[in-house]
Amino acid sequence: MSDFWQNRPVLVTGGNGFLGSVVVQQFRAAGATVSAPRKAEFDLTVPGEATRMLAQYEPSHVVHLAARVGGIGYNQVAPAPLYLDNLLMGTHVIEACRHAQVEKTIVLGTVCSYPKFTPVPFHERSLWDGYPEETNAPYGIAKKALLVHAQVNAAQYGQKFAYLIPTNLFGPGDKFHPDVSHVIPALIKKCVEAKERGDSDIQVWGTGSASREYLYVEDAAAAIVRAAEVRDSAEPLNLGNNHEITIRETVETIAEVVGFTGKLVWDPSKPDGQPRRRVDASEAERALQWKAQVTFRAGLEKTVEWYLTHREEAERAT
């Protein structure tokens, strides 16, 4: 392992969250001195708070993971804060990093930024070829604006960035509360509770025909730590595991791992979300010398095991 991170001060916004906590662990394992301030200390949507944060911690590297996120249901009921809060947080962090002359700023994008109808697998060059899927658009467009911000600051001021676009993340520590959960934790919770009640069937949103690609959280964190060290470009990089699976197959696999043997009843009146989703991660694999290691099934088994032993923590609303 490189000694690059030995005693380097790294700040991770959102460092107490699902992905952020794993990123913090991996930076610390590599020797970095890591700060992970909470929203209660610094509300990054408020002007001046990011500047105050950097003045207190004086990091060499900032990894911006703080975000307001949720699944399809949350995207439908709260599109305005999903857009505005993510735009403001990223804007303030990028500018604060520029003024503080932070060595490098790592910004996390989202696969939701891709156009609704994008040739599969998604290549980074397709990012601007159309409008995102409607339920994801406010969040996705806010994140695309941060990409533009990074690119213009890099061009005009020489500010150093890495901009990473992970596909759907999953793993231990994910959010299972129905107001904010994404597809995998929502389905795990549904299957576990149905099994416990002895239900004969469960209702599932959509038709099951849409596809997704899932990236285990530890693989994503490894890519972020690696990019923080070696990547010096504001051009986006996809992070994925090169495996596309339908929502129907996803639910069937989750039910099998959980041990729910009832019927799956699909509700086609509910949205499927983006029709297909799989990214081409070959550029990240080349540029970072990184590759996803954990298979979907293996990661799913670890996630279910964690959920069953951390129910109260997993189901908190925040």
N, C-alpha and C positions, 0 to 999 in steps of 0.2 A: 504493500500500500504506500502511496505517495505521502511524504511528510509535509505537503503543501499547506495543510490546514493546522499544523501545530501552532497552538496559541493565537491563531487569527481570530479577531472578534467578528462574529457573524450575527446578524439580526434577522429573525424570521417573523414576519407579520403573520398572524393566524397560526402561530407555532404551537398553540394548545389544541388545535383542531384535529380533524381526522387525518389528513395528509401531513399537516404541519408538525404534529407530534412525532411522526416517524422521521421526517426530515431532520428535526432537531436531534433525535437519537443518533441518526447516521452522521451528522456533522460532529457531534460530540465524540462518537466512536473514532472519527478520523482525526481528533485532536483539537478541534476548534473550541473556542470559548463562545457559547451561544446564548443570546438573549431572545426571549419570546414574550414580549409584553402583551398584556391583555387589553381588550377594548375598554374595560373600565379604567385603565390607566391612560390610554390614548385613543380617542375616537377619531379615526383617520378620515372620516367624512368631513370633519371640521377643519377649516383653514388654520394652519399654524401648528396643528398637533403632530404632524409627521416631522416637521422641523424640530419641534421640542423633543420628540422621541430620539432623533438622530443625535441631537446635541447631548443628550443624557448618556447614550450608549457608545457613540463614536465607532460604529462598525466599519470594517473594510469592505464587507459584502452585505447586501440586503437582499433577502429572498421574500418577495411579496406574494403571500398566499392568502392573506385575509380576503374574505369574499362573503357576500350574501348569496346563498344558493338554496336550491330546492328542486323537487321533481316536477313533473308535468302539472300536477294539481296546484302546487305553490306558484308556478310560473303563470298560471291562468288567473289567480286571484291577486297576485302582488307584482305585476310587471313594472310598475313605476319605481318602487324602491330597488328592485332587482337591477334596473338600468342605472338609476342615479347613484345609489350607494357604491356600486362597483366602479362606476366611472370616476366618482370623486375620490375614493380611496386610492385607486391607481394613479390618478393624476397628481394628487398631493404627494404620494410616495416618490414618484418619478422626479418631480421637481425638487423635493427636499433632498433627494440623493444627488441631484445635479449640483445644487448649491453647497452641499456638504462635501462635495468632491469624493463621494463614495467610489471605491475602486471598481465595483461592478454591481449592477442591479439585475436581479433575476425576476422576470415577470411570468406568471402563469396565465396562459390563455385558456381557451375552452374549445372543444370539438363542436360545441353549439354555434360557433361562429361561422362554420361552413355553410354554403348555400343549401337549401332544402333538397335540391336535386343536384348532387355532386357525383361525378363518375367515381365508382368504387374500384380500388381503394382511394381515399382522399389524398391528393398531393397538395403540398403547401402552395403550389402555384394556382390552385383552384379557389383559394380563400376568398377572392374578390369577384367570383364569377356569377353571383346571384345573391338573393335575399335569404337569410336563414329561415329554417322552419319556424312558423309563426309563434308557437308557444315558447320557443327558446330565444326568439329574436332580441328582446330587450337585454337579456344577459349577454348573449353572443355579440351584439353590436357594441356594447360597452367595452367588452374585452378587445374587440377589433380596434376601437379608438385608442386603447392603450398601446397596441402594436404600432399604430401610426405615430403616437407620441414618442415611443422609443426610437423609431426610425428617424424622425426629424431631429430629435435631440442628438442621436448618434452622428447624423450628417452635419449638423450645424455646430455642435459643441464638443464632439468627440466623446460623448458619454458612452460608457461600455455597458452592454446588455447581453443577456441571454433571454430569449422568448420561447417558451415551451408550450405545446398544445397537447395535453394528455387526452386520450380517449376515456371512456367511462371508468372511473376508479372504483375499486371495492376492496374490502378487507376488514380485519379486526379494527374496532374503534370507529366504524362508520356510524351515521345517525339513523336511528330506527324509528324516531317519532314520526307519525304519519304526516305532520305538517311540513316536514323538511326532508324526508327520506327520498332517495333515488330508487331506481327500479330494483336492484338486488336486495338491499335491506328491507324495502317494503314487501317484497315477495317472500323473503325469509320469515319475517314477522307473521305474515298472513298464513303461511304454511305451518309454522310452529303452533300458532294459536288454534288453527283448524284441527291439527292433530290432537292437541290437548283437549279440545272440546268433543272430539269424536265426530266432527262434521263429515257428511258424505260428499261434500263438494266445496269448492271455493270459487268466487267470482274474480275474474281477471280482466283488467282494462284492455280494450282494443281487440284486434283480430289475432294477434300473435305472429303476424307475418313480418312485421318490422324486424330489422336486425340490428345488433349492437356488437361492439368489440369491447372487452373488459380488460383493464390493466390492474394487476395487483398492486396495492399501495406501496409495498416495499420496493417493487421494481421501479415505480414512478419516483420514489424518493431517491433511489440510487442514481437515476438519470439527472435529477435536479442537482444533487451534490456534485456529480461529475461535470455538468454544464457550468456550474458556478466556478469550477476550476479551469476548464479548458475552452469553453465557448466564448467567443468575442465577436458577436454579430447580433444585430437586431432583427435579422431575418428569422421567421418562425421555423420551429422544428417540431414535427409530430412525434408523440410518444405512444406506442401501441405494442401489441404482442402478435400481430399478423394473423388473428383468428377471428372470423366473423361467425356469429351465432344468432339465430332468430330468438325473439322474445318467447315464442312457444317452447323452443328447446331449452331456453334459460329457465323457464318455470318448471318444465319437466325435470330438469337436472336438480333444481333446488328442492322440489318435492321429494325426489329420490334420496337426496342427501339427508333431508330432514326426517324422512320416513313417513310422509303423508301419502296415503294410498287412495285418497278419494278422487273424484272427478274434477277436472278443470273446466269451468264454464266461462266462455269468453263473451265479453260485452262489446260488440262492434260499434255501439253508440258513443263509446269513449274514445279519445284520440290515441292513435298509435305513436304520435311524435314523428321524428324524422324517419322516412321509409327505410333507409339503409345507412349503416354507419360502420366504416372500417377505415383506418388510416394507413397510409404507407409510411412506415417508420424507418425506412432504409437510410434516409439522410441522417437521422439522429444516430442510428447504429454506426454509420461511417464516421460522423463528426465527433461523436462522444466515445467511440469504442465501447458501446453499451448495447445490451440486448436483454429483453424481458426473460426472466428465468422461471416464473411460477405459472403453472398451467391453470386454466379456469377451474377445473374440478378440484385441484389441490388447494387453491386459494379459497374456494367456496367452502370446503370442509373446515378450513381454519376459521373462516368467518362465522359459520354456524356454531362451531365450538365456542368461540369467543362470546357470541350473542347469548348462548344458553347459560353461560357462567357470569355474564355482566348485564343482565336484563334491565335493572334499574338505571344504570349508567347509560346504556344504549338507547333507552327510550325517553331520555330527557328532551325537552323541547328545544334546548339551546346547546 
